[in-house]
Amino acid sequence: MTERPLISVRGTRALNNPDRLQARRLEDREAVAVLDDVGVSFGGVPAVGGVTLRVPQHSILALIGPSGSGKTTVLRAINRMHDRTRGSRVTGSVTLGDLDVYGPRTDPVVLRSRIGMVFQRPNPFPTMNIYQNVISGLRFAGVRRKALLDEAAESALISAGLWEEVRHRLHSPVTSLSGGQQQRVCIARALAVEPEVLLMDEPTSALDPAATLRIEQLLTELSERVSIVIVTHNMQQAARVSEYCAFLLPDEDRVGRLIEVGDTETIFTTPSDGRTDDYITGRFG
């Protein structure tokens, strides 16, 4: 008999929230974004191929898989971050509601205000203070009214669980904050422009356990109003925070492929593909 992993799914959000049990199946959930046969190549070399995936609204979708499986590549394709990489090419389609993400009339800058991103390591603007960091996206978009900026900064910092910690030192250097606080500033910066989707690339990998726990609690709260896609190598984290998981694996040509996607409980207990089971149980990866 196959030994199941020492990973509890009792902490998954779907199991802890009875209201979500009725709509736990991914195909039954309304999608905020859809990837259809997405492929990504760099310098003509394929990195990811044939990824078809729905991003459920007001939920957390975790992208899991071993290193080199294309998780971050898929994540960055959702909001055109590969535009900044010379020699990259994205095929297939990504839609955000009725918007064609890669359509010729789509402004990538405007798009990224609708699909925010938080990176692996905290990346606040070091020459700006806390307040300036949080409102930087709004100022870039042309917002100048101080009352609006003040309101947005407070709201975003409250949403990021940081307001009470920094309200009396908003004009202090952002570098005076701890790593976990700086990551929450980055989350607040992304939230200030009121995105529909928040992409997170291993947002706690550089943080200590206490800061990691705080971010995880924050994600659960945020998903009530924004859809979240998170890349994580931490299976315990995926089980704790996500409602859905998508498992990617490189094929024999080292091209990342989507193997299986479903609700987190099913992926962790009764996956349909043996390769998913092998990964979850730690037999490879």
QUIQUIRA-V393633 format. One record per residue. N is the residue number from 0. RES is the residue in one small letter. PHI is phi in whole degrees, 0 to 359 (NA if undefined). PSI is psi in whole degrees, 0 to 359 (* if undefined). Layout:
BEGIN
n = <N,N>
res = <RES,RES>
phi = <PHI,PHI>
psi = <PSI,PSI>
END
This chain:
BEGIN
n = <0,1,2,3,4,5,6,7,8,9,10,11,12,13,14,15,16,17,18,19,20,21,22,23,24,25,26,27,28,29,30,31,32,33,34,35,36,37,38,39,40,41,42,43,44,45,46,47,48,49,50,51,52,53,54,55,56,57,58,59,60,61,62,63,64,65,66,67,68,69,70,71,72,73,74,75,76,77,78,79,80,81,82,83,84,85,86,87,88,89,90,91,92,93,94,95,96,97,98,99,100,101,102,103,104,105,106,107,108,109,110,111,112,113,114,115,116,117,118,119,120,121,122,123,124,125,126,127,128,129,130,131,132,133,134,135,136,137,138,139,140,141,142,143,144,145,146,147,148,149,150,151,152,153,154,155,156,157,158,159,160,161,162,163,164,165,166,167,168,169,170,171,172,173,174,175,176,177,178,179,180,181,182,183,184,185,186,187,188,189,190,191,192,193,194,195,196,197,198,199,200,201,202,203,204,205,206,207,208,209,210,211,212,213,214,215,216,217,218,219,220,221,222,223,224,225,226,227,228,229,230,231,232,233,234,235,236,237,238,239,240,241,242,243,244,245,246,247,248,249,250,251,252,253,254,255,256,257,258,259,260,261,262,263,264,265,266,267,268,269,270,271,272,273,274,275,276,277,278,279,280,281,282,283,284>
res = <m,t,e,r,p,l,i,s,v,r,g,t,r,a,l,n,n,p,d,r,l,q,a,r,r,l,e,d,r,e,a,v,a,v,l,d,d,v,g,v,s,f,g,g,v,p,a,v,g,g,v,t,l,r,v,p,q,h,s,i,l,a,l,i,g,p,s,g,s,g,k,t,t,v,l,r,a,i,n,r,m,h,d,r,t,r,g,s,r,v,t,g,s,v,t,l,g,d,l,d,v,y,g,p,r,t,d,p,v,v,l,r,s,r,i,g,m,v,f,q,r,p,n,p,f,p,t,m,n,i,y,q,n,v,i,s,g,l,r,f,a,g,v,r,r,k,a,l,l,d,e,a,a,e,s,a,l,i,s,a,g,l,w,e,e,v,r,h,r,l,h,s,p,v,t,s,l,s,g,g,q,q,q,r,v,c,i,a,r,a,l,a,v,e,p,e,v,l,l,m,d,e,p,t,s,a,l,d,p,a,a,t,l,r,i,e,q,l,l,t,e,l,s,e,r,v,s,i,v,i,v,t,h,n,m,q,q,a,a,r,v,s,e,y,c,a,f,l,l,p,d,e,d,r,v,g,r,l,i,e,v,g,d,t,e,t,i,f,t,t,p,s,d,g,r,t,d,d,y,i,t,g,r,f,g>
phi = <NA,289,284,280,291,277,233,277,259,293,270,294,296,298,285,275,237,303,298,272,296,291,236,284,297,301,292,269,269,294,263,273,215,224,256,234,53,282,230,227,228,232,59,83,261,296,248,219,215,62,271,242,203,257,262,290,286,50,205,241,252,261,264,237,148,290,302,87,274,98,300,293,298,295,303,291,291,294,238,65,293,289,304,274,254,296,83,275,214,245,245,81,221,230,237,241,63,268,273,277,303,258,294,297,263,276,276,302,294,294,304,287,279,267,233,280,216,238,266,299,251,306,229,294,284,293,273,256,279,300,300,298,299,295,267,301,295,293,295,297,279,102,284,236,294,300,298,293,294,297,295,294,296,298,299,293,290,296,298,274,67,237,302,295,279,234,303,265,219,299,260,278,301,296,289,280,272,289,300,296,293,298,294,289,297,296,295,298,300,291,286,300,269,56,286,272,229,238,264,226,259,46,292,245,295,259,250,282,303,295,293,298,299,296,295,298,297,296,300,300,293,293,291,290,227,220,276,239,240,236,268,212,265,267,294,297,294,302,293,287,255,264,265,226,228,239,259,246,210,285,275,295,264,66,261,293,233,279,270,199,218,180,291,301,301,293,300,273,243,222,296,273,247,299,292,298,299,298,290,299,274,82,281,204,117>
psi = <138,130,131,156,156,54,119,133,8,340,1,148,324,321,330,348,97,327,334,346,327,336,35,330,128,320,344,350,143,136,134,331,151,130,130,110,46,132,147,133,155,120,33,357,118,136,326,143,143,36,116,123,139,134,110,146,141,56,176,120,122,132,118,161,166,167,139,5,350,14,306,326,316,316,312,336,336,326,27,31,338,347,333,358,118,135,5,153,131,128,172,200,150,127,144,99,237,0,128,107,323,16,151,338,0,123,116,327,315,319,317,350,339,336,94,168,139,130,176,315,144,130,54,160,112,337,356,153,181,310,314,323,313,321,4,321,321,318,323,328,358,4,127,341,120,322,319,319,318,316,317,320,313,314,316,320,326,314,326,4,31,351,311,334,336,0,330,3,42,334,15,156,137,335,351,352,159,169,317,320,320,323,324,330,318,322,317,319,318,323,335,331,7,64,160,330,141,118,135,118,96,59,347,6,336,10,159,168,320,315,324,314,319,319,318,318,321,318,317,318,317,329,352,342,353,144,135,134,123,133,129,143,353,107,325,320,316,318,325,317,336,154,332,151,142,123,124,150,137,142,191,340,9,30,125,132,144,117,317,145,142,187,150,319,315,316,323,344,317,63,153,343,132,330,324,315,319,320,312,322,0,18,344,167,*>
END
